[in-house]
Amino acid sequence: MSDLPAPQDDRATDLSPEEREGLIPSYITTRAELNEAEQGNILGAREWSYGKNIGIDAYQVPTDLRNLIDDVRYWIDHRTYPADEIVARFHHRLALIHCYRNGNGRHARMATDLLLDSIGHKPFTWGNVNLVDPAETRDTYIAALRAADRHDIAPLIAFVRT
């Protein structure tokens, strides 16, 4: 047996008015509720700070964008690929970089259409052939992007002009 006194459990202790002042959320009245809220905030902060974005790490975005733009300029200047393939490759890489938490597909499609316009080509149709089932169109689009991830650009080129 130990001669040390048992630690006092203060979880049920009510917070003083001074301790409650300015607390968010304001429903917190006991030390246990405060501990629970703090633990939830800590877990949320860890998830936010250590969570992996779908794309690249945020610090790499400026460099990868610069590399993408330089590559596209080279491809256009040297006619490395046909125009639709250049722009499909641009689209794939821009979507892969994933510049934002949300809206990356819309951003990449708009930037792709602007690139097409700048080189004198019509915008892509982006699979508009299927107006009945947009989920099927999206599934086909995602499958084409995943094929491009595996270095098979053909499904994406076919999709964008469907």
N, C-alpha and C positions, 0 to 999 in steps of 0.2 A: 504494500500500500504506500501511497505517496502522502507526504505531509503537506503538499501544495494544495491551496484552496482550489476548488473547481472553478473554471472560468465562468464568468457571469454571462448568461445569454440575454442580450439586450434587443433581440429581434422584435419582440412585442412592445418595446418601449415606444411610447408616443413621441413624435418629434415636437420640440418646443415651437411656439409661434415664430421665433426668430429663425429656426432651422427650416420652417415651412415657407417662409417669406421668399417669394420669387421662384419657387420650385415649379418646374414644368415636367410632367403634368401636375396639376394642382390637387388631384385626388390623393396624393401621397400623404399619409398621416403617421405611418410607423416606420421604424428603422428597417423592418423586413421589406416593406413596399419600396423604400428607397434603395435598398440593396438590389432588389429584383430589377428595378428600372435601370440602375447603373450597369448591372450585368448585361441587360438587353442592349444598352447603348454601346457597351464595350464590344459585344459580339457583332453588332451592326457595323461598328467602325472597322473592326478586323476584316469583316467580309468585304467592305467597301475598299479598304486600302490594300488588301492582299488578293482580292478577287481577280480572276483572269478575264479580261475582255475577250470577245470572240476573235478580234483581230490581233494586231501586234501590240506591244507595250507602247503606252502613250508617248514615251520619250523618243521612240523611233519614228513616229508619224512624220515629222518634218523631213527627215533624211530620206525615208522611203518614198514620200511624195516627190521630192526633188529627183530621186533616181528614176521614178516612173515617168515623170515629165521629160527628163533627158532621154530615156529609152524611146519614148514615143516620138520625140523629135527626130531621133536617129532613124527609127523605122520609117517614118514618113519621108525624110530627106533621101534615104537610100533605097526606098521602096522594098524594104526587107520582106514584107508580107503584102498581100492584097489589102485594100483599104478596110473592108469589113473585118478582116482578121486583126489588123492593127487595132481597130477600135474595140473589138471584142476582147482582145488581150488587155487593153487599157482598162476596160470595164471590170474585168476579172480582178486585176491587180488592185484597182481602187476599192472594190468591194472587200478584197482580202485585207487591205490596210485597215479598213474599218475606223475611219477618222472620228466617228461620233458614237455615243451610246445607243442612239436611236436614229432611224432615218437613213442609214447607210445605203440601202438599196435604192431608195428614191434619189439620194444625192448622186450615187454612181450612175444611175440611168440618165439623170439630167445632164451631168457632166459629159457623159458619153454622147448624148444627142448634140450637145454644144460642140464637142470635138468633131462629130460628123459634119455639122453645119460649117465649121471653120475650114474643113477640107473639101467642101462642095458636094457633100453627099446627103441624101435624105435620112431623116431620123429612123432608128430601128422601130419595128412594130412591137417588140417585146412580147411576143406570143399572143397578140390580140385576137388570133384566130378563134380561141376558145372563150367566148363571151358568156357561155352558159355556166361553166364551172370554174370560177377564178381560183379555187383551191387546187384544181388539177394543173392550171397554168403555173401557179406558184411552185408546185411540186416539180414540174418539168424544169422551171427556171433554176431551182435549187439543185436539182440533179445535174444540170448543165454546168453550174458553177463548181460543183464537187468534182465533176469530170475534169474541168480545167485545173482544179487543185492537183489532179493526178497527171497533168501535162497533156490532157486530151481536150483541145480547144474546139474540136469539130461540133459537139453537141451545142455549145454556146453559140457558135456562129449560125448553126441551123435555127436555134430558138429565136434569136434576135430578129431574124427576117421572116419568121412564121406569121 
